[in-house]
Amino acid sequence: MALELTTDNFRTEVLDSDQVSMVDFWAVWCGPCRMVGPIVEELAKEYDGKAKIGKVNVDDHREVAGDYNISSIPTILFFKGGQVVDKQVGAVPKSVLKQKLDALI
């Protein structure tokens, strides 16, 4: 299952992690987010132990979303070494996200 990322645990789980992280910025009311959600969950299972896959609810954790200037959702950020190294805005097929993850691992 994808990690629930919050204002409190974002630094520890993503920025200070030695693993590549994929973070889905989403909201309950967002239709495209509901399309991407199951894909994010599948990737969390497939990449368990290889990469951290997490989700940030932008309504509940506006500070984290603001830190990364999230203005459209879903936005998926890829982190390596505590830095954003790739970005995907909008709903995309699973293969696109897998390709981005595989390139970073």
C-alpha positions in Angstrom: 0.0 0.0 0.0 1.2 3.5 -0.8 2.5 5.5 2.1 0.3 8.2 3.4 2.6 11.2 3.4 1.9 14.2 5.7 3.4 17.5 6.7 4.9 15.6 9.7 6.5 12.6 8.0 7.4 14.0 4.5 10.9 14.9 5.4 11.7 11.6 7.0 10.0 9.4 4.5 10.9 11.2 1.3 13.6 13.9 1.6 15.9 12.0 4.0 15.3 8.6 2.4 18.1 6.8 0.5 15.5 5.3 -1.8 13.9 6.8 -4.9 10.5 8.2 -4.0 7.4 8.7 -6.2 4.9 11.0 -4.6 1.3 11.4 -5.9 -0.3 14.8 -5.0 -4.1 14.3 -5.1 -7.5 15.1 -3.6 -10.7 13.2 -3.0 -12.7 15.4 -5.3 -10.3 15.1 -8.3 -11.6 12.8 -11.0 -8.2 12.2 -12.7 -6.7 11.5 -9.3 -9.2 8.7 -8.8 -8.0 7.2 -12.1 -4.3 7.4 -11.0 -4.9 6.2 -7.5 -5.2 2.5 -8.2 -2.1 2.7 -10.4 -0.1 4.3 -7.6 -1.3 1.4 -5.2 -0.2 -1.2 -7.8 3.2 0.4 -8.1 3.6 0.6 -4.3 3.3 -3.2 -4.3 5.5 -3.8 -7.3 8.3 -1.5 -6.1 8.2 -2.5 -2.4 11.8 -2.5 -1.2 13.1 -0.8 -4.4 11.4 2.6 -4.2 9.0 4.5 -1.9 5.6 5.2 -3.3 3.5 7.7 -1.4 0.5 10.0 -1.6 -0.1 13.5 -0.3 -3.7 14.7 0.1 -3.4 18.4 -1.0 -6.4 19.4 1.0 -5.1 17.9 4.2 -1.4 18.9 3.7 -1.4 22.2 1.9 2.0 23.1 3.3 3.7 20.2 1.5 1.8 20.9 -1.7 2.8 24.6 -1.4 6.5 23.7 -0.9 6.5 22.1 -4.4 4.1 24.7 -6.0 1.5 22.1 -6.8 -1.2 23.9 -8.8 -2.7 21.1 -10.8 -3.5 17.6 -9.6 -2.7 14.9 -10.0 0.9 15.8 -10.0 3.5 13.1 -9.4 6.9 14.1 -8.3 10.0 11.8 -8.3 12.6 12.3 -5.7 16.2 11.1 -5.5 18.6 12.2 -2.8 16.0 14.6 -1.4 15.6 16.5 -4.7 12.9 16.5 -7.3 14.3 14.8 -10.4 11.2 14.3 -12.5 7.6 15.4 -12.7 4.4 14.2 -14.3 1.2 16.3 -14.3 -2.1 14.7 -15.1 -3.4 11.2 -15.5 -1.1 8.9 -17.4 -0.9 5.1 -18.0 1.0 2.9 -15.6 3.7 2.3 -18.2 4.7 5.9 -18.1 5.2 6.0 -14.4 7.0 2.6 -14.4 9.4 3.9 -17.1 10.2 7.0 -15.0 10.8 4.9 -11.8 12.9 2.4 -13.6 15.1 5.1 -15.0 15.8 6.4 -11.5 16.4 3.1 -9.7 
